[in-house]
Amino acid sequence: MEINNIFLKVSGSNVIYPYDIQEYISNSTSSFYTDETEETLISSSIYCVVDSNSYPSSSEYQDVIEVTPTQSGSVYVRTYSVVDLTAEEIAQVNESRWDYLREKRDILLSETDYMALQDTPTLSEEWSTYRQSLRDITNQPDPFNITWPTKP
């Protein structure tokens, strides 16, 4: 039995997860590495927790949290739940996204700054429109559904 596994202990109607296997080892009279088997752990109501084959999908305004694993045969499987973010968390996600979009916009603007310098020929209408559209990116309502202007 590998000690780097994640364990769970059932104690009456309580589930202790994650379970610190060191507690079991320190109270055990056997040599953990040589004597322990899955069956002896199960006889002590200790179960190995395995990763799930599926991970739920979520939107920008949801979070995936791990909940108490579910039993599947002699092992428990990590289980996840999708929860909606609070209004405050949504505001933080949006602000972070707007910050990222402003940085991206600023990089795109800086790539064309040389065209708008006073010592260069007049900026074409297409480039002027493109640059203004970049500045107007933050006027769009959804930071996760941005329509970027196309370079002329």
C-alpha positions in Angstrom: 0.0 0.0 0.0 1.4 3.4 -1.0 1.4 6.1 1.7 0.9 8.9 -0.9 -2.7 7.8 -1.5 -5.6 9.9 -0.1 -7.7 8.1 2.5 -11.1 8.4 4.1 -12.2 6.9 7.5 -15.8 5.9 8.3 -16.5 6.2 12.1 -20.1 5.4 12.8 -22.2 7.9 10.8 -19.2 10.3 10.5 -16.9 10.4 7.5 -13.4 11.8 8.1 -12.0 13.1 4.8 -9.3 13.4 4.1 -8.0 11.0 6.8 -4.5 11.3 8.0 -3.1 7.8 7.6 -0.2 8.7 9.9 -2.7 8.5 12.8 -3.4 4.9 11.8 0.2 4.1 11.3 1.2 5.4 14.7 -1.5 3.3 16.4 -0.8 0.2 14.4 1.3 -2.7 15.6 2.1 -3.8 12.1 4.7 -2.5 9.7 2.7 -0.3 7.4 4.7 -0.8 4.3 5.0 -4.6 4.5 1.9 -5.8 6.4 -0.9 -3.5 5.3 -3.3 -4.5 2.6 -6.5 -2.9 1.3 -8.4 -5.5 3.2 -6.8 -4.7 6.6 -7.4 -1.0 6.0 -11.1 -1.7 5.1 -11.4 -3.8 8.3 -10.4 -0.6 10.2 -13.0 1.4 8.1 -10.2 3.1 6.2 -10.7 3.4 2.4 -8.5 4.6 -0.4 -9.9 7.6 -2.3 -9.3 7.5 -6.1 -9.7 10.3 -8.6 -12.8 10.5 -10.6 -12.7 9.8 -14.4 -14.8 12.9 -14.9 -14.6 16.4 -13.8 -17.7 18.6 -14.1 -17.6 21.6 -16.5 -18.4 25.0 -15.2 -19.0 28.5 -16.5 -17.0 31.6 -15.6 -19.6 32.3 -12.9 -19.4 28.9 -11.2 -16.9 27.1 -9.1 -16.2 23.4 -8.8 -15.8 22.2 -5.3 -14.8 18.8 -3.9 -17.4 17.2 -1.7 -17.4 14.0 0.3 -16.3 11.1 -1.9 -18.9 8.4 -2.9 -18.3 4.7 -2.3 -17.8 2.5 -5.3 -17.0 -1.0 -4.3 -14.1 -1.1 -1.9 -12.9 2.4 -2.8 -14.3 5.9 -2.6 -14.3 8.2 -5.6 -13.6 11.9 -5.4 -16.8 13.7 -6.0 -17.3 17.3 -7.2 -20.2 19.7 -7.2 -20.7 22.9 -9.3 -21.9 25.9 -7.3 -22.8 29.4 -8.5 -20.6 32.3 -7.5 -22.0 35.0 -5.2 -22.7 38.4 -6.6 -19.5 39.7 -5.0 -17.5 36.8 -6.5 -19.0 37.5 -9.9 -18.1 41.2 -9.6 -14.5 40.1 -8.8 -14.3 37.7 -11.7 -15.6 40.4 -14.1 -13.2 43.0 -12.8 -10.3 40.6 -13.2 -11.4 39.8 -16.8 -11.8 43.5 -17.6 -8.2 44.1 -16.3 -6.9 41.3 -18.6 -8.8 42.8 -21.6 -7.5 46.3 -20.9 -3.9 44.9 -20.9 -4.5 43.0 -24.1 -6.1 46.1 -25.7 -3.2 48.3 -24.5 -0.7 45.9 -26.2 -2.7 46.0 -29.4 -2.8 49.8 -29.3 0.9 50.0 -28.6 1.6 47.9 -31.7 0.1 50.7 -33.8 1.3 53.8 -31.8 4.0 54.5 -34.3 1.4 55.2 -36.9 -0.2 57.9 -34.8 2.9 59.9 -33.9 3.1 63.5 -35.0 6.1 63.0 -37.2 4.4 60.3 -39.3 2.0 60.8 -42.2 -1.7 61.2 -41.2 -3.3 58.0 -39.8 -5.6 56.4 -42.3 -9.4 56.3 -41.5 -9.2 52.4 -41.2 -6.4 52.5 -38.7 -8.1 55.3 -36.8 -11.3 53.3 -36.6 -9.4 50.2 -35.5 -7.7 52.1 -32.7 -10.9 53.7 -31.5 -12.6 50.3 -31.6 -9.9 49.0 -29.3 -10.4 51.8 -26.9 -14.2 51.1 -26.9 -13.7 47.4 -26.0 -14.6 48.1 -22.4 -18.0 49.5 -23.5 -19.1 46.0 -24.4 -21.5 44.4 -21.8 -19.9 41.0 -21.3 -16.2 40.6 -20.6 -16.3 36.9 -21.7 -17.9 37.6 -25.1 -15.8 40.3 -26.6 -15.9 41.3 -30.3 -12.4 42.4 -31.2 -11.9 44.7 -34.2 -9.9 43.4 -37.2 -6.7 45.0 -38.1 -7.0 46.8 -41.5 
